[in-house]
């Protein structure tokens, strides 16, 4: 338990960051195995409510991950991966939209309200902020790859999201976009969060993961690299240090930085109050990725 003087010191350390980031937008991406840990989710949303109460403008973007995997398995539908992405036919898309909108999004909004914050799920009718098109990928031979209803984001309704932030309401956005005909598209949550952060010119984009950050040795948590530039990240990818599922996360960070986001972070969302520790302390607890 901290002594009163120690508590005051913590508040003083946070003061400069509160001044710097007041009225600034911070985009937080929730997903992966963090979403399967109710206590971690609740603690992270406490942090989000704190940010809003302290004068920042948090926006939450989330995926569904393992919950979708479970629902697909329960339905008896086969899980098919194409170039590391979930092939999304119409039946699978129905499950994805149900989980993201009616279960995950609704639960996140409910918890924020329970914690004393105000939140709105943006995914319906006039409250749909993400628009896109089918994702176009090619195999090693240059042939187009069919991913079904997997999409990308090419337009974000910035005004819609910003209006809720200005009103003191936390937007909670599932990783779904609408195509030109009004159909749903399943979007990677990391790239969706990067698109939202870029559109809002966010001061920070924070990816909450299930590892401490970017590790020099992925089997050694103590090898955490606390600060990297974009150029260093690209070098680490080419050297095989950043591999597997970390590559799209880092690439989403780099895309956001290229489009004007000031700083991106990768943090272990299972750590108690990891979001506040990363934003309001000098050392932080994860990896910050900077332009350059």
N, C-alpha and C positions, 0 to 999 in steps of 0.2 A: 504494500500500500504506500503510495507516495505521500510524503509530508506536504503540508500546505505550501511551503516555499518551493518545493519541487513542482507542484502543480502549477504555481504561478510562472515558473520558468518555462514550462511547456507552453503555456498560453502566450508568453512573450515571444517565444521562438516562432509560434504560428502567426503572430501579429503581422509581420512583414508580408507573409504569403497571403493573408486575408486582404490586406490593402492592395496587393499586386493583382489578385485574381477577382476582386469584387466586381460584379456585373459582367464577368467574363464567362463564356460558355465552356463547359467541360463535358465531353462525350465519354460515357462509360459503356464498355461492351461486356455483357454477361453471357457466359456460355460454357460449353464443355462440362467436365465433371463437377465444376463448382455448382452448377444448377442442381446437382443431385445431392447437395449437402444443405439441408434446410437451415441449419444454424448459421452456416457461412453466408447463405443468401440473406438471411435476416440481418446479420451484422453489416454486410455490404450495403444493404438498403438503409440501415441506420446512418452509415457514412454519407449516403446520397442525400438523405433528409438533412443531415448536418450541413452539407455543402449549400443546399438551397436556403436554409435558415441563416447561414453566415453571409448570404448575399451573392453567392455564385449561381450560375445557371446550369445545373446538371441536366443532361439528356441521357436516357438509358436506351441502348440497343441490345436486343437479346436474340439468341437462337434457342434451339430445343434439344439438339444433340441426342443424348441417350434416351430421353423420354420418347422421342420420335422412333428411335431404334426399337424400343420395347413395344410400342403400339404397332409398328409394322410387323414385328415378329408375332405378336398376338393375333394379328389379322390373317396370318398365314401367307402374306405376300413375300416373295423373294426379295432379298436385299442385293442389289446389283451395283457394283462400283465401276465407274468408267473414268480413267485417268485420276483416280483417287477421289472422285466426287460421286455422290449418291445419284443413280439414275432415277429420275422422278417421272413416273407415268401418272395418268390421271387419278388412279386409285391411291397411289402413294401421296400425291399432292393433296388429296382430300384429308388424309391423316395429318400431313405436315401442317396444313392450315388450321385444322381443328386443335392440334396440340399447341401451336404457337399462339393463336388468338384466344381460344376459349379456355385453355388451361393455364399455360405459362404466363401469358400477358395478364390475364385476369388475376392470377395469384400475386404477381409482382405489384400490381396496382393496389390490390387489397392490403398487402403488407405495408406498403408506404402509407396508406390511409391509417392503418392501425398504429403506425409509429408517429402519427401526428402530422404527416406531410400531406400534400395535395398532389395527385397524379392523374393522368389520363392515358388510356391506351389508344394509340393512333394507328388504326388499321381498318376503318370502316367508312364507306361512303365518302362524305366530304372531309372526313378526318383521316384520309389516306395520304401519307407524306412521300412514299417511295414509288417511283415509276421506272420501268425498264424494258428490256427486251431479252430474247433468248440469248444465252451465253454461247458464243461461237468459239470453239476450240478445234485444234487440228492434231492428228496423231503425228508420229515421227516421220511418216511418209508424206505429210502435208494434206492428208485427206480429212474432210470435215468429220467431227465426232458428234453423234447424236446423244444428248444428255436428257432428252425429254423436256419437262417443264422446269429446267434449271435456268435461272436468269441472272441478270446483272442490274445495276442501278445506273440509269443515265440522266435522271432528273430527281431532285429533292425539292419538296415544297418548303423552302426555307421560311417563308412568311408564316405558314401554319405553325411550324415548330417554335419559331421565335416568339410568336404571339402568346403561346402558352407559357413560355419561359418568363416573359415580361410580366405575366399575370401571377407569377409565383406558383405555377403548376408544373410538375415534372413530367415531360413527355416520356412515355414508355413505348418503344417501337419494335415490333417483331421483324425478323429478317425475311420479309415478303415484299415483293413489288408487284405492281399492276402493269400489264402490257397494254398496247394501244387499243386492244379490243375489250379491255376490262377484265381479262383473266389473270389469275394469280400465277406468280413465278416464285420458285424456291430459290432464295438467294443466300450465299455464304454470309454468315453473320459478321465476319471480320471485314469483308469488303463493303458490306452495308454500313457498318459503323464508320469506316474510312470515308465513304461518300457523304454521310451525314456530317461528320466533323469538318470536311472540306467545305461543304455548302454553308455551314454556320460560321466558318472561319474560327473554329474553336481554338482556345489557348492551349488545350490539352486533349489528347485522345488516350484513354487508359484501357488496355486490354487486360481483363482479369482471367488468368489462366490457372492451371493446376501444377505449375512449376515456378520456382523463384524468379525466373526471368531468362535471359540468354546466358547459357553456361558455356565456359570454355571446354569443360568436360561434362557431358550431359549426365554422367553417373556420379558427379561430385557437386552437390549443392554449394559447397564453399568456393567453387570456381566461378561464381556469379560475376558477370561484367556489368558494373553499375551504370556506365555511360558509354554510348557508342554513337558514332556519326553514321549517316547513311552509307558513305563510302566504306567504312569499316564493316558494316553489315553485309554489303555486297561481297566484300573480300572473304568474310567468314562463310558465306554461302558457297562461294567458289572453292574454298578449302575443305568443305564438308563438315565444318564445325556446326553450322546451323543446318539441320536436316529435317526430313519428315514433315510432321504437322506444324513445326515451327516456321517453315519457309513461308507458307501463305500468310501467317500472322505478321512476320517481319515485312513481307512484301506489302501488306496492307498498311503498315506503319510508314513505309517509304513512300507509298502512293499518297497518303495523307500529307506527309511533309512536303512532297513535290507540289501539292495543290494548296499550300498555304497554312496548314496547321503548324503551330509553333513548336510543339514538342509532343512526342508520343511516349507511352510507358507500357511495359509488360510487367505484371505483378501477380504474385500468387494470391488468388482470391480466397483461398482457404485460411490465410493468415488473419488473425484477429485485427480488425480495423486497418487492413492493408491499404485501403484507398486513402484514408486520412494520413497515414504515415508516409505514403509516397508523395502526397501533394504538399503537406505542411511541415515536413522536416528536411533539413539540409541533406542528409545522407540518403534518405529514401529507403525503400526495402526491395526494390526490383531493378529493372533495367530501363533507363531513359534513352531514347533514341532521338538524336538531334539532326537538324539539317546539315548538309555538308558531305 
